[in-house]
Amino acid sequence: MTIGKAVVVAALILAPLTAQAQTRITPEAFLNAVQGKTVMFHDYPTGELVGTEEFLSPTLSVWRMVGRGCVYGQITTPNGQICFLYDDDADGIPVCWWPFLHEDRLMVRLATFANTEIQEVRSITEDGLNCPSTQIG
């Protein structure tokens, strides 16, 4: 594929995302809003619950998907993204997201051109996940 074709393909992939009014926010602003809290993430636009994440610190979280156990993750913030490297990631590659606001709703978009998955934050609570504790490193 030539560079010109690659740019056109990238533009077509991103077109639905840029057509909507979005305001990117920094990973630090996102983490400040959720630190010490538990967040429920829902698929956008279906509304299905994807999972719940408790943000234990700016660098550590615990994730629980529907019907599965708890997994701890190390959080990093490279290049305006929030990245999670979970204990069960066999490949050792973090999953990264771009946080943004859309119509006053807090959302995240998977930071890859191969997948345009978007999740909406539907609730932020003080309730913990009651997961087994881990050493905070």
C-alpha positions in Angstrom: 0.0 0.0 0.0 1.4 3.4 -0.9 1.6 6.2 1.6 -1.2 8.1 -0.2 -3.5 5.1 0.1 -2.6 4.5 3.7 -3.6 8.1 4.5 -6.9 7.7 2.7 -7.6 4.5 4.6 -6.7 6.0 7.9 -9.0 9.0 7.1 -11.9 6.7 6.3 -11.4 4.7 9.5 -11.3 7.9 11.6 -14.1 9.7 9.8 -16.9 8.4 12.0 -14.9 9.3 15.1 -14.0 12.8 14.1 -17.5 13.6 12.8 -18.8 13.5 16.4 -17.9 16.4 18.7 -15.2 15.1 21.0 -12.8 16.8 23.4 -9.7 14.9 24.3 -8.6 15.0 27.9 -5.3 14.2 29.4 -4.7 10.9 31.0 -3.8 12.8 34.2 -7.2 14.5 34.2 -8.9 11.2 33.7 -6.9 9.5 36.5 -7.5 12.4 38.9 -11.3 12.0 38.3 -11.2 8.3 39.0 -8.4 7.7 41.5 -9.7 5.9 44.6 -13.0 5.1 42.8 -14.6 2.3 40.9 -15.7 2.9 37.3 -18.2 0.9 35.2 -17.4 0.8 31.5 -20.1 0.1 29.0 -19.7 -0.5 25.3 -20.7 2.4 23.1 -23.2 2.4 21.5 -24.7 -0.9 22.6 -24.7 0.0 26.3 -23.6 -3.5 27.4 -21.4 -3.7 30.5 -17.8 -4.5 29.5 -16.3 -4.5 33.0 -15.6 -2.6 36.2 -12.3 -1.1 37.2 -11.1 0.1 40.6 -8.4 2.7 40.4 -6.3 2.1 43.5 -3.6 4.7 42.7 -2.4 6.6 39.6 -0.3 3.6 38.7 -2.4 0.6 39.8 -5.9 -0.7 39.1 -7.9 -3.8 39.4 -10.2 -4.9 36.5 -13.1 -7.3 36.6 -15.0 -8.3 33.5 -18.5 -9.7 33.7 -18.3 -13.4 34.7 -14.6 -13.3 35.4 -12.2 -12.7 38.3 -10.1 -9.8 39.2 -6.9 -8.8 37.4 -4.4 -6.2 38.6 -2.9 -3.8 36.1 0.0 -1.3 36.1 -1.0 2.1 34.6 1.3 4.2 32.5 0.5 7.4 30.5 2.7 7.6 27.4 1.8 9.9 24.5 -1.5 11.2 25.9 -2.8 7.6 26.4 -3.8 5.6 29.4 -2.2 2.2 29.2 -2.8 -0.9 31.3 -0.6 -3.9 31.6 -2.6 -6.6 33.4 -1.1 -9.5 35.3 -2.7 -12.0 32.9 -1.4 -10.3 29.7 0.5 -13.2 28.2 2.1 -11.0 25.4 3.3 -8.3 27.9 1.9 -5.6 25.7 -0.3 -3.0 27.4 -3.8 -2.0 26.3 -3.9 1.7 25.6 -6.9 4.1 25.5 -7.5 7.8 24.6 -9.8 9.5 27.2 -12.2 12.1 25.9 -15.5 13.8 26.5 -18.4 13.4 24.1 -21.6 15.3 24.8 -20.5 15.8 28.5 -20.0 12.0 28.8 -16.6 10.5 29.9 -15.4 8.0 27.3 -12.3 6.1 26.2 -11.3 4.9 22.7 -8.9 2.0 22.1 -5.7 3.6 20.9 -5.2 1.6 17.7 -6.3 2.0 14.1 -7.2 -1.7 13.9 -10.0 -1.4 16.4 -12.2 1.6 17.1 -13.8 0.2 20.2 -15.3 2.9 22.4 -16.4 2.6 26.0 -18.5 5.0 28.0 -18.1 5.6 31.8 -21.6 5.1 33.1 -20.9 5.3 36.8 -18.1 6.3 39.2 -18.6 5.1 42.8 -16.7 4.9 46.1 -17.5 1.1 46.3 -14.6 -1.2 46.0 -14.5 -4.4 44.0 -13.7 -6.6 47.0 -10.9 -8.3 45.1 -8.0 -10.1 46.9 -5.3 -7.6 47.8 -2.0 -7.4 45.9 1.2 -5.8 46.8 1.3 -2.2 45.6 4.6 -1.7 43.8 
